[in-house]
Amino acid sequence: MADAMIALMFAHPQLYVDIGILDYAYPTRTFHAYLRRLIDAGMERRVMFGSDNMVWPDAIAIAIRRVRHAPFLSRRQRLILHDNAARFLRIAG
């Protein structure tokens, strides 16, 4: 559904996307392909990390690791783990 998400984000500049369950529930290759599509579409400042996990808290570390080790992300783009949410919540300093 990457095409639909990208279309929505182009149509609605105030829309952000949370990678929530996708970053640990999907195979790494599938997740990375989806994330790369968002980045290549220029949405890197509107992708937010969300742990979205109360049942399997160990999955949070997996999710963070998959973002940190995405080979196509620049060092700056890996800051989707924090900076985009901080800016959205207006807590960036």
C-alpha positions in Angstrom: 0.0 0.0 0.0 3.0 2.3 -0.4 1.6 3.9 -3.5 -1.6 4.8 -1.7 0.3 6.2 1.3 2.5 8.3 -0.8 -0.4 9.6 -2.8 -2.2 10.6 0.5 0.9 12.3 1.8 1.3 14.3 -1.4 -2.3 15.3 -1.3 -2.2 16.2 2.5 1.0 17.8 3.5 0.0 17.7 7.2 -0.1 13.9 7.1 2.6 11.8 8.8 3.1 8.0 8.6 4.1 5.8 11.6 6.0 2.7 10.7 4.6 1.0 13.8 4.1 -2.7 13.4 5.7 -2.8 9.9 9.2 -2.4 11.2 9.3 -5.6 13.2 6.4 -7.8 12.0 7.2 -7.8 8.3 10.4 -9.5 6.9 13.3 -7.1 6.8 13.4 -7.0 3.0 9.7 -6.1 2.9 9.9 -3.4 5.5 13.0 -1.9 3.9 11.4 -1.8 0.5 8.4 0.0 2.0 10.5 2.5 3.9 12.7 3.1 0.9 9.7 3.9 -1.2 8.7 6.6 1.3 12.2 8.0 1.5 12.6 8.0 -2.3 9.3 9.9 -2.6 10.7 12.6 -0.4 8.7 11.9 2.8 11.7 11.4 5.1 10.6 14.3 7.3 7.2 12.8 7.8 8.0 9.2 8.7 7.8 8.5 12.5 8.9 5.6 14.5 6.3 4.2 16.8 7.0 1.1 19.0 3.3 0.2 18.7 4.0 -2.8 21.0 2.7 -3.6 24.4 2.5 -7.3 24.0 6.0 -8.1 22.7 8.3 -5.4 24.2 11.4 -7.2 22.9 10.2 -6.4 19.4 11.0 -2.7 20.0 14.8 -3.4 19.9 14.3 -5.3 16.6 12.3 -2.4 15.1 15.0 0.1 16.1 17.8 -2.1 14.7 16.0 -2.4 11.4 15.7 1.3 11.0 19.3 1.9 12.1 20.7 -0.7 9.8 18.7 0.1 6.7 21.5 0.4 4.2 19.8 3.1 2.0 19.3 5.6 4.9 21.7 8.3 5.4 22.8 9.2 9.0 20.4 12.1 8.9 17.5 10.0 7.7 18.0 7.5 10.5 16.9 10.3 12.9 13.3 9.3 12.0 13.6 7.4 15.2 13.3 10.7 17.1 13.4 14.0 15.3 10.3 13.8 13.2 8.1 12.9 16.2 9.7 15.6 18.3 9.0 18.2 15.6 5.4 16.9 15.2 4.8 17.1 18.9 6.6 20.4 19.1 9.1 19.2 21.7 12.2 19.7 19.5 14.7 22.0 21.0 
